[in-house]
Amino acid sequence: MATRKENADLLSKRFGIEIDTEKSDPKAGTLQGWADRVENDADGVERELIELKLQQALGVEQIDQQLPLEKLRSALKRAETEPDLVRSEVQPVDTSTLEVDEGNKFGADEDTFEVRVVESVAAYGGTVTDPEQPVGHRVIGGTPVTVRTSQTVSVALKNGTLQRV
C-alpha cells in the first residue's frame, strides 16, 4: 500500500490539483480509495477531490451534486479570487424555502432593465442571485431577466459578470 504522500502525489499529477498532506483532510484512507479507483473512475475521483477542495477553500459543508464537472473545475480555479461568487454558485439551493412566483412585482414608478450573465459565465451554467429582486427575478443566468437597480446588480455590472441586454 502506498503512503499518504505517494497517493497525494499521484492524484496531484493526474488532475493538476495540489493536495496538502500537512492538512488532516483528505485522510489516508480517502486518498488510498481514490488512488485505487482513479483508473476506472477518474471523473468520479476528480469530482470528489474538487468538492473536498471547494469545501475547504470556501468553508461550506455541501457542494451541489447536480453541477457538471467542468463547472466544478472552473469554480475551484476561481475559489481563491472570487470566494463569495463561487460559494453562491456551488452551494445547493434549498428549494423548501423558495417562494412561488406571483409574477412581476415591480412598482409602476421603478426603473427596470434587462440583464444576463456574460457568455463566459453562462457557458458553465453560472448565475448571479440577487435577493433584493422580486420573486422570479432573483436568479440571473444566461436568459435575460428584468431587474431593478440594486447593489448586487450594480456590482455585477461593474465587475463584468452581468451585461445589459
Phi and psi in radians as a Rosetta constraint file:
Dihedral C 1 N 2 CA 2 C 2 CIRCULARHARMONIC -1.308 0.35
Dihedral N 2 CA 2 C 2 N 3 CIRCULARHARMONIC 2.766 0.35
Dihedral C 2 N 3 CA 3 C 3 CIRCULARHARMONIC -1.352 0.35
Dihedral N 3 CA 3 C 3 N 4 CIRCULARHARMONIC 2.923 0.35
Dihedral C 3 N 4 CA 4 C 4 CIRCULARHARMONIC -1.021 0.35
Dihedral N 4 CA 4 C 4 N 5 CIRCULARHARMONIC -0.771 0.35
Dihedral C 4 N 5 CA 5 C 5 CIRCULARHARMONIC -1.133 0.35
Dihedral N 5 CA 5 C 5 N 6 CIRCULARHARMONIC -0.736 0.35
Dihedral C 5 N 6 CA 6 C 6 CIRCULARHARMONIC -1.087 0.35
Dihedral N 6 CA 6 C 6 N 7 CIRCULARHARMONIC -0.746 0.35
Dihedral C 6 N 7 CA 7 C 7 CIRCULARHARMONIC -1.149 0.35
Dihedral N 7 CA 7 C 7 N 8 CIRCULARHARMONIC -0.718 0.35
Dihedral C 7 N 8 CA 8 C 8 CIRCULARHARMONIC -1.086 0.35
Dihedral N 8 CA 8 C 8 N 9 CIRCULARHARMONIC -0.747 0.35
Dihedral C 8 N 9 CA 9 C 9 CIRCULARHARMONIC -1.101 0.35
Dihedral N 9 CA 9 C 9 N 10 CIRCULARHARMONIC -0.759 0.35
Dihedral C 9 N 10 CA 10 C 10 CIRCULARHARMONIC -1.017 0.35
Dihedral N 10 CA 10 C 10 N 11 CIRCULARHARMONIC -0.842 0.35
Dihedral C 10 N 11 CA 11 C 11 CIRCULARHARMONIC -1.223 0.35
Dihedral N 11 CA 11 C 11 N 12 CIRCULARHARMONIC -0.656 0.35
Dihedral C 11 N 12 CA 12 C 12 CIRCULARHARMONIC -1.075 0.35
Dihedral N 12 CA 12 C 12 N 13 CIRCULARHARMONIC -0.773 0.35
Dihedral C 12 N 13 CA 13 C 13 CIRCULARHARMONIC -1.150 0.35
Dihedral N 13 CA 13 C 13 N 14 CIRCULARHARMONIC -0.704 0.35
Dihedral C 13 N 14 CA 14 C 14 CIRCULARHARMONIC -1.153 0.35
Dihedral N 14 CA 14 C 14 N 15 CIRCULARHARMONIC -0.740 0.35
Dihedral C 14 N 15 CA 15 C 15 CIRCULARHARMONIC -1.918 0.35
Dihedral N 15 CA 15 C 15 N 16 CIRCULARHARMONIC -0.135 0.35
Dihedral C 15 N 16 CA 16 C 16 CIRCULARHARMONIC 1.221 0.35
Dihedral N 16 CA 16 C 16 N 17 CIRCULARHARMONIC 0.497 0.35
Dihedral C 16 N 17 CA 17 C 17 CIRCULARHARMONIC -2.074 0.35
Dihedral N 17 CA 17 C 17 N 18 CIRCULARHARMONIC 2.154 0.35
Dihedral C 17 N 18 CA 18 C 18 CIRCULARHARMONIC -1.238 0.35
Dihedral N 18 CA 18 C 18 N 19 CIRCULARHARMONIC 2.322 0.35
Dihedral C 18 N 19 CA 19 C 19 CIRCULARHARMONIC -2.059 0.35
Dihedral N 19 CA 19 C 19 N 20 CIRCULARHARMONIC 2.008 0.35
Dihedral C 19 N 20 CA 20 C 20 CIRCULARHARMONIC -1.489 0.35
Dihedral N 20 CA 20 C 20 N 21 CIRCULARHARMONIC 1.890 0.35
Dihedral C 20 N 21 CA 21 C 21 CIRCULARHARMONIC -1.367 0.35
Dihedral N 21 CA 21 C 21 N 22 CIRCULARHARMONIC -0.057 0.35
Dihedral C 21 N 22 CA 22 C 22 CIRCULARHARMONIC -1.367 0.35
Dihedral N 22 CA 22 C 22 N 23 CIRCULARHARMONIC -0.398 0.35
Dihedral C 22 N 23 CA 23 C 23 CIRCULARHARMONIC -1.406 0.35
Dihedral N 23 CA 23 C 23 N 24 CIRCULARHARMONIC 2.757 0.35
Dihedral C 23 N 24 CA 24 C 24 CIRCULARHARMONIC -1.306 0.35
Dihedral N 24 CA 24 C 24 N 25 CIRCULARHARMONIC -0.420 0.35
Dihedral C 24 N 25 CA 25 C 25 CIRCULARHARMONIC -2.034 0.35
Dihedral N 25 CA 25 C 25 N 26 CIRCULARHARMONIC 2.457 0.35
Dihedral C 25 N 26 CA 26 C 26 CIRCULARHARMONIC -1.345 0.35
Dihedral N 26 CA 26 C 26 N 27 CIRCULARHARMONIC 2.583 0.35
Dihedral C 26 N 27 CA 27 C 27 CIRCULARHARMONIC -1.190 0.35
Dihedral N 27 CA 27 C 27 N 28 CIRCULARHARMONIC 2.802 0.35
Dihedral C 27 N 28 CA 28 C 28 CIRCULARHARMONIC -1.001 0.35
Dihedral N 28 CA 28 C 28 N 29 CIRCULARHARMONIC -0.732 0.35
Dihedral C 28 N 29 CA 29 C 29 CIRCULARHARMONIC -1.128 0.35
Dihedral N 29 CA 29 C 29 N 30 CIRCULARHARMONIC -0.658 0.35
Dihedral C 29 N 30 CA 30 C 30 CIRCULARHARMONIC -1.146 0.35
Dihedral N 30 CA 30 C 30 N 31 CIRCULARHARMONIC -0.810 0.35
Dihedral C 30 N 31 CA 31 C 31 CIRCULARHARMONIC -1.051 0.35
Dihedral N 31 CA 31 C 31 N 32 CIRCULARHARMONIC -0.733 0.35
Dihedral C 31 N 32 CA 32 C 32 CIRCULARHARMONIC -1.116 0.35
Dihedral N 32 CA 32 C 32 N 33 CIRCULARHARMONIC -0.752 0.35
Dihedral C 32 N 33 CA 33 C 33 CIRCULARHARMONIC -1.055 0.35
Dihedral N 33 CA 33 C 33 N 34 CIRCULARHARMONIC -0.755 0.35
Dihedral C 33 N 34 CA 34 C 34 CIRCULARHARMONIC -1.118 0.35
Dihedral N 34 CA 34 C 34 N 35 CIRCULARHARMONIC -0.772 0.35
Dihedral C 34 N 35 CA 35 C 35 CIRCULARHARMONIC -1.070 0.35
Dihedral N 35 CA 35 C 35 N 36 CIRCULARHARMONIC -0.673 0.35
Dihedral C 35 N 36 CA 36 C 36 CIRCULARHARMONIC -1.177 0.35
Dihedral N 36 CA 36 C 36 N 37 CIRCULARHARMONIC -0.586 0.35
Dihedral C 36 N 37 CA 37 C 37 CIRCULARHARMONIC -1.617 0.35
Dihedral N 37 CA 37 C 37 N 38 CIRCULARHARMONIC -0.258 0.35
Dihedral C 37 N 38 CA 38 C 38 CIRCULARHARMONIC -1.007 0.35
Dihedral N 38 CA 38 C 38 N 39 CIRCULARHARMONIC -0.611 0.35
Dihedral C 38 N 39 CA 39 C 39 CIRCULARHARMONIC -1.254 0.35
Dihedral N 39 CA 39 C 39 N 40 CIRCULARHARMONIC -0.577 0.35
Dihedral C 39 N 40 CA 40 C 40 CIRCULARHARMONIC -1.703 0.35
Dihedral N 40 CA 40 C 40 N 41 CIRCULARHARMONIC -0.330 0.35
Dihedral C 40 N 41 CA 41 C 41 CIRCULARHARMONIC -2.516 0.35
Dihedral N 41 CA 41 C 41 N 42 CIRCULARHARMONIC 1.001 0.35
Dihedral C 41 N 42 CA 42 C 42 CIRCULARHARMONIC -1.037 0.35
Dihedral N 42 CA 42 C 42 N 43 CIRCULARHARMONIC -0.765 0.35
Dihedral C 42 N 43 CA 43 C 43 CIRCULARHARMONIC -1.119 0.35
Dihedral N 43 CA 43 C 43 N 44 CIRCULARHARMONIC -0.710 0.35
Dihedral C 43 N 44 CA 44 C 44 CIRCULARHARMONIC -1.128 0.35
Dihedral N 44 CA 44 C 44 N 45 CIRCULARHARMONIC -0.742 0.35
Dihedral C 44 N 45 CA 45 C 45 CIRCULARHARMONIC -1.145 0.35
Dihedral N 45 CA 45 C 45 N 46 CIRCULARHARMONIC -0.781 0.35
Dihedral C 45 N 46 CA 46 C 46 CIRCULARHARMONIC -1.076 0.35
Dihedral N 46 CA 46 C 46 N 47 CIRCULARHARMONIC -0.734 0.35
Dihedral C 46 N 47 CA 47 C 47 CIRCULARHARMONIC -1.036 0.35
Dihedral N 47 CA 47 C 47 N 48 CIRCULARHARMONIC -0.824 0.35
Dihedral C 47 N 48 CA 48 C 48 CIRCULARHARMONIC -1.111 0.35
Dihedral N 48 CA 48 C 48 N 49 CIRCULARHARMONIC -0.703 0.35
Dihedral C 48 N 49 CA 49 C 49 CIRCULARHARMONIC -1.131 0.35
Dihedral N 49 CA 49 C 49 N 50 CIRCULARHARMONIC -0.805 0.35
Dihedral C 49 N 50 CA 50 C 50 CIRCULARHARMONIC -1.119 0.35
Dihedral N 50 CA 50 C 50 N 51 CIRCULARHARMONIC -0.730 0.35
Dihedral C 50 N 51 CA 51 C 51 CIRCULARHARMONIC -1.044 0.35
Dihedral N 51 CA 51 C 51 N 52 CIRCULARHARMONIC -0.760 0.35
Dihedral C 51 N 52 CA 52 C 52 CIRCULARHARMONIC -1.092 0.35
Dihedral N 52 CA 52 C 52 N 53 CIRCULARHARMONIC -0.789 0.35
Dihedral C 52 N 53 CA 53 C 53 CIRCULARHARMONIC -1.097 0.35
Dihedral N 53 CA 53 C 53 N 54 CIRCULARHARMONIC -0.696 0.35
Dihedral C 53 N 54 CA 54 C 54 CIRCULARHARMONIC -1.164 0.35
Dihedral N 54 CA 54 C 54 N 55 CIRCULARHARMONIC -0.722 0.35
Dihedral C 54 N 55 CA 55 C 55 CIRCULARHARMONIC -1.042 0.35
Dihedral N 55 CA 55 C 55 N 56 CIRCULARHARMONIC -0.760 0.35
Dihedral C 55 N 56 CA 56 C 56 CIRCULARHARMONIC -1.163 0.35
Dihedral N 56 CA 56 C 56 N 57 CIRCULARHARMONIC -0.805 0.35
Dihedral C 56 N 57 CA 57 C 57 CIRCULARHARMONIC -1.209 0.35
Dihedral N 57 CA 57 C 57 N 58 CIRCULARHARMONIC -0.614 0.35
Dihedral C 57 N 58 CA 58 C 58 CIRCULARHARMONIC -1.796 0.35
Dihedral N 58 CA 58 C 58 N 59 CIRCULARHARMONIC -0.166 0.35
Dihedral C 58 N 59 CA 59 C 59 CIRCULARHARMONIC 1.170 0.35
Dihedral N 59 CA 59 C 59 N 60 CIRCULARHARMONIC 0.663 0.35
Dihedral C 59 N 60 CA 60 C 60 CIRCULARHARMONIC -1.964 0.35
Dihedral N 60 CA 60 C 60 N 61 CIRCULARHARMONIC 2.747 0.35
Dihedral C 60 N 61 CA 61 C 61 CIRCULARHARMONIC -1.592 0.35
Dihedral N 61 CA 61 C 61 N 62 CIRCULARHARMONIC -0.546 0.35
Dihedral C 61 N 62 CA 62 C 62 CIRCULARHARMONIC -2.302 0.35
Dihedral N 62 CA 62 C 62 N 63 CIRCULARHARMONIC 2.628 0.35
Dihedral C 62 N 63 CA 63 C 63 CIRCULARHARMONIC -2.085 0.35
Dihedral N 63 CA 63 C 63 N 64 CIRCULARHARMONIC 2.400 0.35
Dihedral C 63 N 64 CA 64 C 64 CIRCULARHARMONIC -1.018 0.35
Dihedral N 64 CA 64 C 64 N 65 CIRCULARHARMONIC 2.058 0.35
Dihedral C 64 N 65 CA 65 C 65 CIRCULARHARMONIC -1.257 0.35
Dihedral N 65 CA 65 C 65 N 66 CIRCULARHARMONIC -0.213 0.35
Dihedral C 65 N 66 CA 66 C 66 CIRCULARHARMONIC -1.502 0.35
Dihedral N 66 CA 66 C 66 N 67 CIRCULARHARMONIC -0.164 0.35
Dihedral C 66 N 67 CA 67 C 67 CIRCULARHARMONIC -1.239 0.35
Dihedral N 67 CA 67 C 67 N 68 CIRCULARHARMONIC 2.389 0.35
Dihedral C 67 N 68 CA 68 C 68 CIRCULARHARMONIC -1.194 0.35
Dihedral N 68 CA 68 C 68 N 69 CIRCULARHARMONIC 2.677 0.35
Dihedral C 68 N 69 CA 69 C 69 CIRCULARHARMONIC -0.994 0.35
Dihedral N 69 CA 69 C 69 N 70 CIRCULARHARMONIC -0.681 0.35
Dihedral C 69 N 70 CA 70 C 70 CIRCULARHARMONIC -1.077 0.35
Dihedral N 70 CA 70 C 70 N 71 CIRCULARHARMONIC -0.685 0.35
Dihedral C 70 N 71 CA 71 C 71 CIRCULARHARMONIC -1.178 0.35
Dihedral N 71 CA 71 C 71 N 72 CIRCULARHARMONIC -0.664 0.35
Dihedral C 71 N 72 CA 72 C 72 CIRCULARHARMONIC -1.121 0.35
Dihedral N 72 CA 72 C 72 N 73 CIRCULARHARMONIC -0.713 0.35
Dihedral C 72 N 73 CA 73 C 73 CIRCULARHARMONIC -1.039 0.35
Dihedral N 73 CA 73 C 73 N 74 CIRCULARHARMONIC -0.816 0.35
Dihedral C 73 N 74 CA 74 C 74 CIRCULARHARMONIC -1.099 0.35
Dihedral N 74 CA 74 C 74 N 75 CIRCULARHARMONIC -0.740 0.35
Dihedral C 74 N 75 CA 75 C 75 CIRCULARHARMONIC -1.079 0.35
Dihedral N 75 CA 75 C 75 N 76 CIRCULARHARMONIC -0.721 0.35
Dihedral C 75 N 76 CA 76 C 76 CIRCULARHARMONIC -1.107 0.35
Dihedral N 76 CA 76 C 76 N 77 CIRCULARHARMONIC -0.693 0.35
Dihedral C 76 N 77 CA 77 C 77 CIRCULARHARMONIC -1.120 0.35
Dihedral N 77 CA 77 C 77 N 78 CIRCULARHARMONIC -0.563 0.35
Dihedral C 77 N 78 CA 78 C 78 CIRCULARHARMONIC -1.714 0.35
Dihedral N 78 CA 78 C 78 N 79 CIRCULARHARMONIC -0.070 0.35
Dihedral C 78 N 79 CA 79 C 79 CIRCULARHARMONIC -1.031 0.35
Dihedral N 79 CA 79 C 79 N 80 CIRCULARHARMONIC -0.617 0.35
Dihedral C 79 N 80 CA 80 C 80 CIRCULARHARMONIC -1.343 0.35
Dihedral N 80 CA 80 C 80 N 81 CIRCULARHARMONIC -0.632 0.35
Dihedral C 80 N 81 CA 81 C 81 CIRCULARHARMONIC -1.598 0.35
Dihedral N 81 CA 81 C 81 N 82 CIRCULARHARMONIC -0.448 0.35
Dihedral C 81 N 82 CA 82 C 82 CIRCULARHARMONIC -2.323 0.35
Dihedral N 82 CA 82 C 82 N 83 CIRCULARHARMONIC 0.995 0.35
Dihedral C 82 N 83 CA 83 C 83 CIRCULARHARMONIC -1.054 0.35
Dihedral N 83 CA 83 C 83 N 84 CIRCULARHARMONIC -0.698 0.35
Dihedral C 83 N 84 CA 84 C 84 CIRCULARHARMONIC -1.170 0.35
Dihedral N 84 CA 84 C 84 N 85 CIRCULARHARMONIC -0.765 0.35
Dihedral C 84 N 85 CA 85 C 85 CIRCULARHARMONIC -1.132 0.35
Dihedral N 85 CA 85 C 85 N 86 CIRCULARHARMONIC -0.798 0.35
Dihedral C 85 N 86 CA 86 C 86 CIRCULARHARMONIC -1.116 0.35
Dihedral N 86 CA 86 C 86 N 87 CIRCULARHARMONIC -0.720 0.35
Dihedral C 86 N 87 CA 87 C 87 CIRCULARHARMONIC -1.010 0.35
Dihedral N 87 CA 87 C 87 N 88 CIRCULARHARMONIC -0.765 0.35
Dihedral C 87 N 88 CA 88 C 88 CIRCULARHARMONIC -1.194 0.35
Dihedral N 88 CA 88 C 88 N 89 CIRCULARHARMONIC -0.464 0.35
Dihedral C 88 N 89 CA 89 C 89 CIRCULARHARMONIC -1.387 0.35
Dihedral N 89 CA 89 C 89 N 90 CIRCULARHARMONIC -0.554 0.35
Dihedral C 89 N 90 CA 90 C 90 CIRCULARHARMONIC -1.783 0.35
Dihedral N 90 CA 90 C 90 N 91 CIRCULARHARMONIC -0.260 0.35
Dihedral C 90 N 91 CA 91 C 91 CIRCULARHARMONIC -1.349 0.35
Dihedral N 91 CA 91 C 91 N 92 CIRCULARHARMONIC 2.492 0.35
Dihedral C 91 N 92 CA 92 C 92 CIRCULARHARMONIC -1.141 0.35
Dihedral N 92 CA 92 C 92 N 93 CIRCULARHARMONIC 2.550 0.35
Dihedral C 92 N 93 CA 93 C 93 CIRCULARHARMONIC -1.503 0.35
Dihedral N 93 CA 93 C 93 N 94 CIRCULARHARMONIC 2.266 0.35
Dihedral C 93 N 94 CA 94 C 94 CIRCULARHARMONIC -1.459 0.35
Dihedral N 94 CA 94 C 94 N 95 CIRCULARHARMONIC 1.700 0.35
Dihedral C 94 N 95 CA 95 C 95 CIRCULARHARMONIC -1.291 0.35
Dihedral N 95 CA 95 C 95 N 96 CIRCULARHARMONIC -0.199 0.35
Dihedral C 95 N 96 CA 96 C 96 CIRCULARHARMONIC -1.236 0.35
Dihedral N 96 CA 96 C 96 N 97 CIRCULARHARMONIC -0.337 0.35
Dihedral C 96 N 97 CA 97 C 97 CIRCULARHARMONIC -1.868 0.35
Dihedral N 97 CA 97 C 97 N 98 CIRCULARHARMONIC 0.071 0.35
Dihedral C 97 N 98 CA 98 C 98 CIRCULARHARMONIC -1.208 0.35
Dihedral N 98 CA 98 C 98 N 99 CIRCULARHARMONIC 2.425 0.35
Dihedral C 98 N 99 CA 99 C 99 CIRCULARHARMONIC -1.503 0.35
Dihedral N 99 CA 99 C 99 N 100 CIRCULARHARMONIC 2.708 0.35
Dihedral C 99 N 100 CA 100 C 100 CIRCULARHARMONIC -1.352 0.35
Dihedral N 100 CA 100 C 100 N 101 CIRCULARHARMONIC 2.358 0.35
Dihedral C 100 N 101 CA 101 C 101 CIRCULARHARMONIC -1.234 0.35
Dihedral N 101 CA 101 C 101 N 102 CIRCULARHARMONIC 2.016 0.35
Dihedral C 101 N 102 CA 102 C 102 CIRCULARHARMONIC -1.798 0.35
Dihedral N 102 CA 102 C 102 N 103 CIRCULARHARMONIC 0.385 0.35
Dihedral C 102 N 103 CA 103 C 103 CIRCULARHARMONIC 1.635 0.35
Dihedral N 103 CA 103 C 103 N 104 CIRCULARHARMONIC -3.038 0.35
Dihedral C 103 N 104 CA 104 C 104 CIRCULARHARMONIC -1.216 0.35
Dihedral N 104 CA 104 C 104 N 105 CIRCULARHARMONIC 2.061 0.35
Dihedral C 104 N 105 CA 105 C 105 CIRCULARHARMONIC -1.890 0.35
Dihedral N 105 CA 105 C 105 N 106 CIRCULARHARMONIC 0.414 0.35
Dihedral C 105 N 106 CA 106 C 106 CIRCULARHARMONIC -1.313 0.35
Dihedral N 106 CA 106 C 106 N 107 CIRCULARHARMONIC 2.507 0.35
Dihedral C 106 N 107 CA 107 C 107 CIRCULARHARMONIC -1.279 0.35
Dihedral N 107 CA 107 C 107 N 108 CIRCULARHARMONIC 2.723 0.35
Dihedral C 107 N 108 CA 108 C 108 CIRCULARHARMONIC -1.096 0.35
Dihedral N 108 CA 108 C 108 N 109 CIRCULARHARMONIC -0.499 0.35
Dihedral C 108 N 109 CA 109 C 109 CIRCULARHARMONIC -1.630 0.35
Dihedral N 109 CA 109 C 109 N 110 CIRCULARHARMONIC 0.038 0.35
Dihedral C 109 N 110 CA 110 C 110 CIRCULARHARMONIC -1.455 0.35
Dihedral N 110 CA 110 C 110 N 111 CIRCULARHARMONIC 2.407 0.35
Dihedral C 110 N 111 CA 111 C 111 CIRCULARHARMONIC -1.413 0.35
Dihedral N 111 CA 111 C 111 N 112 CIRCULARHARMONIC 2.179 0.35
Dihedral C 111 N 112 CA 112 C 112 CIRCULARHARMONIC -2.156 0.35
Dihedral N 112 CA 112 C 112 N 113 CIRCULARHARMONIC 2.776 0.35
Dihedral C 112 N 113 CA 113 C 113 CIRCULARHARMONIC -2.715 0.35
Dihedral N 113 CA 113 C 113 N 114 CIRCULARHARMONIC 2.889 0.35
Dihedral C 113 N 114 CA 114 C 114 CIRCULARHARMONIC -1.749 0.35
Dihedral N 114 CA 114 C 114 N 115 CIRCULARHARMONIC 2.450 0.35
Dihedral C 114 N 115 CA 115 C 115 CIRCULARHARMONIC -2.400 0.35
Dihedral N 115 CA 115 C 115 N 116 CIRCULARHARMONIC 2.859 0.35
Dihedral C 115 N 116 CA 116 C 116 CIRCULARHARMONIC -2.654 0.35
Dihedral N 116 CA 116 C 116 N 117 CIRCULARHARMONIC 2.835 0.35
Dihedral C 116 N 117 CA 117 C 117 CIRCULARHARMONIC -1.265 0.35
Dihedral N 117 CA 117 C 117 N 118 CIRCULARHARMONIC 2.657 0.35
Dihedral C 117 N 118 CA 118 C 118 CIRCULARHARMONIC -1.165 0.35
Dihedral N 118 CA 118 C 118 N 119 CIRCULARHARMONIC 2.815 0.35
Dihedral C 118 N 119 CA 119 C 119 CIRCULARHARMONIC -0.950 0.35
Dihedral N 119 CA 119 C 119 N 120 CIRCULARHARMONIC -0.729 0.35
Dihedral C 119 N 120 CA 120 C 120 CIRCULARHARMONIC -1.117 0.35
Dihedral N 120 CA 120 C 120 N 121 CIRCULARHARMONIC -0.532 0.35
Dihedral C 120 N 121 CA 121 C 121 CIRCULARHARMONIC -1.428 0.35
Dihedral N 121 CA 121 C 121 N 122 CIRCULARHARMONIC -0.724 0.35
Dihedral C 121 N 122 CA 122 C 122 CIRCULARHARMONIC -1.122 0.35
Dihedral N 122 CA 122 C 122 N 123 CIRCULARHARMONIC -0.516 0.35
Dihedral C 122 N 123 CA 123 C 123 CIRCULARHARMONIC -1.039 0.35
Dihedral N 123 CA 123 C 123 N 124 CIRCULARHARMONIC -0.537 0.35
Dihedral C 123 N 124 CA 124 C 124 CIRCULARHARMONIC -1.925 0.35
Dihedral N 124 CA 124 C 124 N 125 CIRCULARHARMONIC 0.316 0.35
Dihedral C 124 N 125 CA 125 C 125 CIRCULARHARMONIC 1.421 0.35
Dihedral N 125 CA 125 C 125 N 126 CIRCULARHARMONIC 0.298 0.35
Dihedral C 125 N 126 CA 126 C 126 CIRCULARHARMONIC -1.209 0.35
Dihedral N 126 CA 126 C 126 N 127 CIRCULARHARMONIC 2.648 0.35
Dihedral C 126 N 127 CA 127 C 127 CIRCULARHARMONIC -2.423 0.35
Dihedral N 127 CA 127 C 127 N 128 CIRCULARHARMONIC 2.892 0.35
Dihedral C 127 N 128 CA 128 C 128 CIRCULARHARMONIC -2.094 0.35
Dihedral N 128 CA 128 C 128 N 129 CIRCULARHARMONIC 2.322 0.35
Dihedral C 128 N 129 CA 129 C 129 CIRCULARHARMONIC -1.934 0.35
Dihedral N 129 CA 129 C 129 N 130 CIRCULARHARMONIC 2.235 0.35
Dihedral C 129 N 130 CA 130 C 130 CIRCULARHARMONIC -2.181 0.35
Dihedral N 130 CA 130 C 130 N 131 CIRCULARHARMONIC 1.776 0.35
Dihedral C 130 N 131 CA 131 C 131 CIRCULARHARMONIC -1.166 0.35
Dihedral N 131 CA 131 C 131 N 132 CIRCULARHARMONIC -0.221 0.35
Dihedral C 131 N 132 CA 132 C 132 CIRCULARHARMONIC -1.378 0.35
Dihedral N 132 CA 132 C 132 N 133 CIRCULARHARMONIC -0.221 0.35
Dihedral C 132 N 133 CA 133 C 133 CIRCULARHARMONIC -1.453 0.35
Dihedral N 133 CA 133 C 133 N 134 CIRCULARHARMONIC 2.746 0.35
Dihedral C 133 N 134 CA 134 C 134 CIRCULARHARMONIC -1.106 0.35
Dihedral N 134 CA 134 C 134 N 135 CIRCULARHARMONIC 2.744 0.35
Dihedral C 134 N 135 CA 135 C 135 CIRCULARHARMONIC -0.954 0.35
Dihedral N 135 CA 135 C 135 N 136 CIRCULARHARMONIC 2.385 0.35
Dihedral C 135 N 136 CA 136 C 136 CIRCULARHARMONIC 1.626 0.35
Dihedral N 136 CA 136 C 136 N 137 CIRCULARHARMONIC -0.170 0.35
Dihedral C 136 N 137 CA 137 C 137 CIRCULARHARMONIC -2.203 0.35
Dihedral N 137 CA 137 C 137 N 138 CIRCULARHARMONIC 0.126 0.35
Dihedral C 137 N 138 CA 138 C 138 CIRCULARHARMONIC -1.400 0.35
Dihedral N 138 CA 138 C 138 N 139 CIRCULARHARMONIC -0.568 0.35
Dihedral C 138 N 139 CA 139 C 139 CIRCULARHARMONIC -1.761 0.35
Dihedral N 139 CA 139 C 139 N 140 CIRCULARHARMONIC 2.076 0.35
Dihedral C 139 N 140 CA 140 C 140 CIRCULARHARMONIC -1.920 0.35
Dihedral N 140 CA 140 C 140 N 141 CIRCULARHARMONIC 2.068 0.35
Dihedral C 140 N 141 CA 141 C 141 CIRCULARHARMONIC -2.158 0.35
Dihedral N 141 CA 141 C 141 N 142 CIRCULARHARMONIC -2.527 0.35
Dihedral C 141 N 142 CA 142 C 142 CIRCULARHARMONIC -1.280 0.35
Dihedral N 142 CA 142 C 142 N 143 CIRCULARHARMONIC -0.357 0.35
Dihedral C 142 N 143 CA 143 C 143 CIRCULARHARMONIC -1.576 0.35
Dihedral N 143 CA 143 C 143 N 144 CIRCULARHARMONIC 2.324 0.35
Dihedral C 143 N 144 CA 144 C 144 CIRCULARHARMONIC -0.987 0.35
Dihedral N 144 CA 144 C 144 N 145 CIRCULARHARMONIC 2.457 0.35
Dihedral C 144 N 145 CA 145 C 145 CIRCULARHARMONIC -2.282 0.35
Dihedral N 145 CA 145 C 145 N 146 CIRCULARHARMONIC 2.414 0.35
Dihedral C 145 N 146 CA 146 C 146 CIRCULARHARMONIC -1.402 0.35
Dihedral N 146 CA 146 C 146 N 147 CIRCULARHARMONIC 2.252 0.35
Dihedral C 146 N 147 CA 147 C 147 CIRCULARHARMONIC -2.378 0.35
Dihedral N 147 CA 147 C 147 N 148 CIRCULARHARMONIC 2.915 0.35
Dihedral C 147 N 148 CA 148 C 148 CIRCULARHARMONIC -1.927 0.35
Dihedral N 148 CA 148 C 148 N 149 CIRCULARHARMONIC 2.850 0.35
Dihedral C 148 N 149 CA 149 C 149 CIRCULARHARMONIC -1.096 0.35
Dihedral N 149 CA 149 C 149 N 150 CIRCULARHARMONIC 2.316 0.35
Dihedral C 149 N 150 CA 150 C 150 CIRCULARHARMONIC -2.608 0.35
Dihedral N 150 CA 150 C 150 N 151 CIRCULARHARMONIC 2.965 0.35
Dihedral C 150 N 151 CA 151 C 151 CIRCULARHARMONIC -1.100 0.35
Dihedral N 151 CA 151 C 151 N 152 CIRCULARHARMONIC -0.766 0.35
Dihedral C 151 N 152 CA 152 C 152 CIRCULARHARMONIC -1.063 0.35
Dihedral N 152 CA 152 C 152 N 153 CIRCULARHARMONIC -0.816 0.35
Dihedral C 152 N 153 CA 153 C 153 CIRCULARHARMONIC -1.139 0.35
Dihedral N 153 CA 153 C 153 N 154 CIRCULARHARMONIC -0.759 0.35
Dihedral C 153 N 154 CA 154 C 154 CIRCULARHARMONIC -1.062 0.35
Dihedral N 154 CA 154 C 154 N 155 CIRCULARHARMONIC -0.803 0.35
Dihedral C 154 N 155 CA 155 C 155 CIRCULARHARMONIC -1.113 0.35
Dihedral N 155 CA 155 C 155 N 156 CIRCULARHARMONIC -0.773 0.35
Dihedral C 155 N 156 CA 156 C 156 CIRCULARHARMONIC -1.156 0.35
Dihedral N 156 CA 156 C 156 N 157 CIRCULARHARMONIC -0.575 0.35
Dihedral C 156 N 157 CA 157 C 157 CIRCULARHARMONIC -1.207 0.35
Dihedral N 157 CA 157 C 157 N 158 CIRCULARHARMONIC -0.728 0.35
Dihedral C 157 N 158 CA 158 C 158 CIRCULARHARMONIC -1.180 0.35
Dihedral N 158 CA 158 C 158 N 159 CIRCULARHARMONIC -0.700 0.35
Dihedral C 158 N 159 CA 159 C 159 CIRCULARHARMONIC -1.497 0.35
Dihedral N 159 CA 159 C 159 N 160 CIRCULARHARMONIC 0.005 0.35
Dihedral C 159 N 160 CA 160 C 160 CIRCULARHARMONIC 1.513 0.35
Dihedral N 160 CA 160 C 160 N 161 CIRCULARHARMONIC 0.174 0.35
Dihedral C 160 N 161 CA 161 C 161 CIRCULARHARMONIC -1.357 0.35
Dihedral N 161 CA 161 C 161 N 162 CIRCULARHARMONIC -0.625 0.35
Dihedral C 161 N 162 CA 162 C 162 CIRCULARHARMONIC -1.941 0.35
Dihedral N 162 CA 162 C 162 N 163 CIRCULARHARMONIC 2.741 0.35
Dihedral C 162 N 163 CA 163 C 163 CIRCULARHARMONIC -2.399 0.35
Dihedral N 163 CA 163 C 163 N 164 CIRCULARHARMONIC 2.563 0.35
Dihedral C 163 N 164 CA 164 C 164 CIRCULARHARMONIC -1.257 0.35
Dihedral N 164 CA 164 C 164 N 165 CIRCULARHARMONIC 2.564 0.35
